[in-house]
Amino acid sequence: MWLQVAIQPDLSYVVNILSCFAYNPGKPYWNTIKHVLGYIKRMIDYGVTYKTTGDLNLIGYVDSDFAGCKDIQHSTERNIFLVAKGPISWESKK
């Protein structure tokens, strides 16, 4: 969990979904885990950058759905806030 929160914010959603199936993993679960690990390996040299434009406006994006996950029948809300064109806060929750 720490990796997806502190290092790779783009993994928050997939780690959240995968954790729901950790109690009874099947073959599709392990295939997805291998895919995520391959993604991490390819993206290891990428990072968050901040642009010094002199304009420090706060920009926020919010997205939600109503019972959009067919597996667990829950709604999901996601948000991200940017300053200097870099993320300072993000969240994904049911």
C-alpha positions as CSV (number, residue, x, y, z in Angstrom):
1,M,0.0,0.0,0.0
2,W,2.8,2.4,0.8
3,L,4.3,2.0,-2.7
4,Q,1.0,2.9,-4.4
5,V,0.4,6.0,-2.2
6,A,3.9,7.5,-1.9
7,I,5.6,6.4,-5.1
8,Q,3.1,5.6,-7.7
9,P,-0.2,7.4,-7.3
10,D,-1.5,5.9,-10.5
11,L,-1.6,2.5,-8.9
12,S,-4.1,3.5,-6.1
13,Y,-7.2,2.3,-7.9
14,V,-5.9,-1.1,-9.1
15,V,-4.3,-1.9,-5.7
16,N,-7.6,-1.1,-4.1
17,I,-9.5,-3.4,-6.4
18,L,-6.9,-6.2,-6.1
19,S,-7.0,-6.1,-2.3
20,C,-10.8,-6.9,-2.5
21,F,-9.9,-10.3,-4.0
22,A,-6.8,-11.2,-1.9
23,Y,-8.6,-13.5,0.4
24,N,-9.4,-16.0,-2.4
25,P,-7.0,-15.4,-5.4
26,G,-7.6,-17.2,-8.6
27,K,-5.7,-17.3,-11.9
28,P,-7.1,-14.0,-13.2
29,Y,-6.0,-12.3,-10.0
30,W,-2.4,-13.6,-10.4
31,N,-2.3,-12.6,-14.0
32,T,-3.4,-9.1,-13.1
33,I,-0.7,-9.0,-10.3
34,K,1.9,-9.9,-12.9
35,H,0.7,-7.3,-15.3
36,V,0.9,-4.6,-12.5
37,L,4.4,-5.7,-11.6
38,G,5.4,-5.4,-15.2
39,Y,3.9,-1.9,-15.3
40,I,5.9,-0.9,-12.2
41,K,9.1,-2.3,-13.8
42,R,8.5,-0.3,-17.0
43,M,7.7,2.9,-15.1
44,I,10.4,2.7,-12.4
45,D,12.3,5.7,-13.9
46,Y,9.3,8.0,-14.1
47,G,8.5,10.4,-11.4
48,V,6.3,13.4,-10.3
49,T,7.6,16.7,-11.6
50,Y,6.6,20.3,-10.7
51,K,6.9,23.1,-13.2
52,T,8.1,26.5,-12.0
53,T,5.7,28.7,-14.0
54,G,5.2,31.4,-11.4
55,D,1.5,30.6,-11.4
56,L,0.6,28.4,-8.4
57,N,-3.1,28.0,-9.0
58,L,-4.7,25.0,-7.4
59,I,-6.4,22.7,-9.9
60,G,-8.7,19.9,-8.9
61,Y,-10.4,17.0,-10.7
62,V,-13.1,14.9,-9.2
63,D,-14.8,11.8,-10.8
64,S,-17.4,9.5,-9.3
65,D,-19.8,6.8,-10.5
66,F,-22.9,5.2,-9.1
67,A,-22.4,1.5,-8.4
68,G,-20.0,1.3,-11.4
69,C,-18.0,-1.7,-10.2
70,K,-20.0,-4.8,-11.1
71,D,-17.9,-7.1,-8.9
72,I,-18.6,-5.3,-5.6
73,Q,-21.6,-3.2,-6.4
74,H,-20.2,0.0,-4.9
75,S,-19.7,3.5,-6.1
76,T,-16.2,4.9,-6.5
77,E,-15.0,8.5,-6.1
78,R,-11.6,9.7,-7.3
79,N,-9.9,13.0,-7.0
80,I,-6.6,14.7,-7.6
81,F,-5.4,18.2,-6.8
82,L,-2.4,19.8,-8.6
83,V,-0.2,22.8,-7.9
84,A,2.6,23.8,-10.3
85,K,1.3,21.1,-12.7
86,G,2.2,18.3,-10.2
87,P,0.0,16.3,-7.9
88,I,-0.1,17.2,-4.2
89,S,-3.1,15.2,-3.2
90,W,-5.0,12.2,-4.6
91,E,-7.6,9.8,-3.4
92,S,-9.7,6.9,-4.6
93,K,-12.4,5.5,-2.3
94,K,-15.6,3.4,-2.4
